[in-house]
C-alpha cells in the first residue's frame, strides 16, 4: 500500500513506515516514559524519533548493538549543551556508532522502559519481529544481568496496519510481549499477562549461534560459573531439519523455532502442511 519509506524493500527489516515520527511523538504521553531515567530503544530507522525524544528529555539512552555482533548495547554520549540538531544526529544510526560507549554484562544498569520495533503486533501484546529473535534475546540477556524486572515496561511503535490478530499459541516462552503499542492515531494498552523472558533458555540454542554472537558465549560462561544449567540443544550427527516428510501434527510455529535454533531463518516460508512440505526462500545459495 506504499506506506513504507526508505529503506525499501521492507522484507527482512523492521518497516520504516511514513508516519513513524507521528507515532514516536506519542512516547512522552506515557507516564512511564516521563518517570523513566534509563530507556533502551532499538536501532531501526522508524524508531529514530523515539531515540531523539529520549535524548531531548535528558534521559539515558541505550541502543542495542546491531545483530549483537560486538556487544549487548551502547550508551549514547551527547555533547555538552547539545543543540536539537546535535541530538538529532546522535539519534541516527551513524550517531549511535560514533557517539556512544559500550555497556558490558558486568555494568550495573537498571532499564525502566524498553522500546522495540515490530513487523506485526496484536492488541493483546503478542509480537512478531523480523524472525531472527534478536529483540527476544536482548531482553533475555538484560534479564540475566538484572537490567530489567517485572516493573520494566515494553513499548512497540508501529503503523496502524501492523496491528493484527496473532494467535496466542504462536507465542513461546522465549518470545517478548509488549505492554503498550504506539501508532500514528492511538495508544493501545495491551494488558498482556504472558510472562516476559526471565533469561536465556540455553536448551533452545545451538553452538553455532555462540559463534555468531560472542557476548552470548561470555554470558553462558558467567551463568555456568554461577552454577546454572547452560546445556545447549544437541543435534545427532547428520540429523538436520528437512523440508519434506513433515509430520501432519507439526505446527508452523514449531518449524520456525527449529529454524531459529539452527540459525537458518529464511526470508519467507510457504507452508504446505496438508501436503507435508514447506518451501523456504533464502536470499542466496549460500544461505540456502
N, C-alpha and C positions, 0 to 999 in steps of 0.2 A: 504493500500500500504506500510505498515511498515515504515511510515515516523515519527512515534511518539517515543520519548524517554521516560524514566521513568518520572513521574508515569503513569502507564497504568492499566486498560483501560482508554481511553480518555473521555468516557461518563461522563457527569456532570462536566467536567473540561474545562479550557482554555488549549487546546492541547499543550504539550511541544514538538514541532517539532525539528527534528535533526539538522537543520541549523539555530536554533534560535539565536545563538551567532553572526553569519554572518549577519543576518537581523538587530539585535540590533546595530551592528557596523556602520550601516548607519546613526544612530541618529545624530552624530556630523556633518554630511553633510548638515543638515538643518540649514539655517541661524537663524531661530527662536530658535533653541537649543543653538546656540553659544551666542545669545544675552539674553537668559533667565537667571534669577537669582534663581527662585524657580520652581522646577519641581515635579509633582506628578506622580508616577509610580505605577501601580497595583502590588500586592504582588505575582503574579503567577510565576511559575518556568521559563517559556520561556522568561520572561522579566527581568530575574536576571542580565543579562549583561547590560541592559539599566540602571538598578539601579547602577551598578558598574561604568559605563561611566559617569553618573551624578555626583557621588561622586568624581571620579578621576578628573573631570573638576572643582572641588571645588564649586559646586553649592549646594543649599539647596535641600535635597531630602525629600519629603513627601510620605509616603506609607499608603494606607487605612488599617484600622483595618479589618482583615478577617471577612466577613459577617456582618460588622458594629456592632458586639456584644458588644464591650467595648468602642466605641467612633467612631469618624469620621476618623482621620488619625494620624499617628505618624511622628515626625521629627527625622531623623537619626542623632545621635551624634557620629561622628568619633573620635578616639583617636587623641590627638595632635601629629602632624607629622606622621600620619598613613602611613604605607607602602602599596604597592599594594596588598600584601597578606591580610593585615588587612582590606583594603577596600573591597576585595572580600568577606571576612567573614561578613562584615556589610551589604552586598548586599543579603545575603541568608535569608531565612525565619527565621532561628534561630537568625541571626544577627539583623534582624528587631525587633524581640521580645526583645532581651537583650540590644540593644544599641540605644534606642530611647526614646523620651519623647512625651507624648500625646499633641495634638493640639486641643484645645476646640473651641466651637462655638463662644466664646467671643474673641478669639485671632484674632488680625488683621494680615491677611496674604493675599498676592496677588500672585496667581499661574499664571505663564507665559505660561507653557506648561503642558499638560496632556497626559500621555501615558496609554492606556487601552489595555487589551487583547481582543481577539475576537475568536469566533468559525467560523464565516464567515463574509466577508465584500465585498461590491461591489465597482467598480471603481468610482461610483457616491457618495460614502461615507456612504451608508446605512450599518448599522452594526447589527449583531446578536451575542449576548453573550451566556452565559450558560442558559439564560431563567429566571433567578431569579431577574433580574433588578437592581443588586447592583451597577454596573457602572453608570447606568442612575440616580439612587438615590444619589450616591456620588456626581455627577456633580450638580444635582439639589440642594443638600444641600449646596454645595460650592457657588452656585449662591445666595442662601438665605443669606449666611453670607458675601457676597460681595467679595469672594475669586477669582471668575472668572468673566470675562466680554467678550464683543464682540471680543476683540483682543486676547483672550486666544486660543491657537492652540491645537487641539486634534489629537493625532497620535496613530495609532494602528500598531502592529508588528505581522505579520503572515507569514505562508508559502505561496508560490505562489498558491498552490492548494486550499487555503482558500479564494482566491479572486474569487467570483462568482457573477452571476446576482441575485440581490434581488429586487423584485417589490417595487416601492415607496409606494404603498398602505399598505405594511406591517409595515411601519414606522409611529408611532403615535407621539402625541405631547410631550410625556414624554421620547421618545427614543433619545439617544445620537448618533449623527453622527460624522464622522471623517473628518479631513482636509487633512491628509497625511496617506499613507499606506506604510510601510517599509517591504520588502520581501528580501529573500537572493539574488535576482537578480535585484531588481529595487526599485525606489522610485516613488510612484504614488501620484500626487496632484489631489485631487478629485473635487475641485471647487464646493463643495456641498453648496447649498443655503438653505437647510432645516434648520429652526431655531433650535438652541440648547435649552435644557430646561432652563427656566428662574427662576425656583424654584419648590418646591414640589407642585404637583396638589393634594391637600388633598382629593378632592371629588372622587379620584380614589383609595383611600386607605381605608382599614377596620381597626377596633380597634385591631384585632389580631396582625397585623404587628407592632403596637406600643409596644406590649408586647415583641416581639422578638427583636426589635431594640430600646433600651431605649433612645438613643440620638435623635431619631426621635420624641419621646414624649416630650423631652426637647425643641426641635426646634419648635414644634407645640405650646407649651406654650409661647415661645418668640414671635412667629408670632401673636398669639392671643392677647397678651399684646400690640402689635403694631397696633392692630385694623384690622388685615387681616382676610379674610374668611377662617376658618380652618375646616369647616364642613366636616365630613368623610362620606364615602359611607355607606348608611344604607341598611340592608337586612331584609325584613319582617320575622317574626318567621317562622321556618320550611320551609323556601324558600331558597334552595341552588341549584347551577348549577347541572343539572343531565346530564348523558352521553347518554341518549336516548331521543327520540322525538325531535331531533334537527331541528329547522326550516330550510327549504331549503335555505333561504336567508342568514343564518348565515355564516360569514367568519371565517376561522381558526384563523386569527389574533384577532378577537373579542373573540373567545373562550380562546385563550392564555392570553388575557388581563384579562378575568374573573378569570382564574386560578391564575394569579399573584396576583390579588386583594384579593383572598381568601387564599393566601399563600398555594396553593395546586399544585404547579408546578410539573408535573410528569417527569420521566426520558425520556419518549418517548410518542409521540402522533401518533396514527394511525387513520388518518382522513378518514371516510367513509361517506362523505357529501351526496352523491346521495342516500344512504340508511338511511339517517337521524340518524346516530350514529357515535360514536367515541370511540376508545379504549385508555385508559390511563394506562401507565405502571409505577408503583411505585417500589421502592427498597424493601419494606417490607409491611407487613399487616398493621402496624401502620400508615405508610404514606398513604396507600390506604384508 
